[in-house]
């Protein structure tokens, strides 16, 4: 009877361990697919561009205030990002006016 219990416990541990390892291997394979890596790179580049634009706007406001001879603005201008749900892309405020086109 003891052997049967230990055999069943070992078989259950083996099956559950194999299923866990298989699931983790699939997750790792999906994480390192070229599409997933490209999406991550695009997200990082987009974040860097947003950060650069907000820093540029803050510096521009500082320089304009210095040129006008007045005080620095109380709050530098920045873009407000609205996130609708967890994992959703940030929604940028709409801009009025014509858009630039590349000269390719």
N, C-alpha and C positions, 0 to 999 in steps of 0.2 A: 504494500500500500504506500509506503514512504517513497519508494522508487517512482511510482506512478505520479505522486504529487510533485516530486522534484522534476520529473520529465515534463509534466504539463507546465510548471512554472518556467522552466528553461525554454520550452517551445514558445510560450507567450512572450517572454522577454526577447527572444530572437526575432519573432514576427514584428513586435512593436519597435524594436531597435532598427530593423531593416526599413520599416515604413518611415520612421523618423529620418534616417539617413537619406532615403530616397527623396523625401520632401525637401530637405535642406540642400541636397545636390541640385534639384530642379530650381530652387530659388536662386542659388548661386549662378547657375547657368543663365537664367533669365536676367539677372543683374548685370552680367558681363557680356550680353549680346551687343552687337554694334549699334542697334537702334537705341537701346537703353543708355549706352555710353554717350551717344550723340545727343539725346534729350538732356542728359545731365550737363553736358558741355554748353548747350544752348541756354539752359537756365542760368548757368554761372555767368555766361557772357552778358545775358540780358540784365542780370543783377548788377554787374559791373558798369554797364552803360547807364542804368538808372542812377546808380550812386554817383557816377561821374557827372551826369547832367544836374543832379541836385547840388553837388559841390560847385559846379560851374555857375549855377544860378545864384548861389549864396555869395560867391566871390564877386560876381557881376554887381549884385546889389550893394556890396561893401564898397566897390570901386565907384559906383555911381553916387553913393552917399558922400564919399570922400571928395569927389569932383564937385559936387554941389556945395560943399563946405558945411554941410549939416552934420547932425549926429548920425551914427550908424542906425539902421532900422532895428526896431525892438526885436522882431522875429524875421529871420531870413526867409525868403520864399522857398518853398519846397513842394514837391508833388505828393499828393495824398494818394496812397494805394488802398483800394478797397478789395478785400478778399471776401467772396460770398460764402464759400464753404471750405472745409479742410481739404487741402490738395488742389483747390481751384487756382487758376492763374490770376494774378492781380489785375484788376481793371484800371487802366490809366484814364485820367480825365480827358475828355475830348478837347481837341485844339481847334480854334477857329483859324481860317485863313488857308492859303494855298500850300500844298506840300511840295517839297523839293523832289526833283527827279534826278537820277544819276545821268551822267553824260557818257554813257557807254556806247 
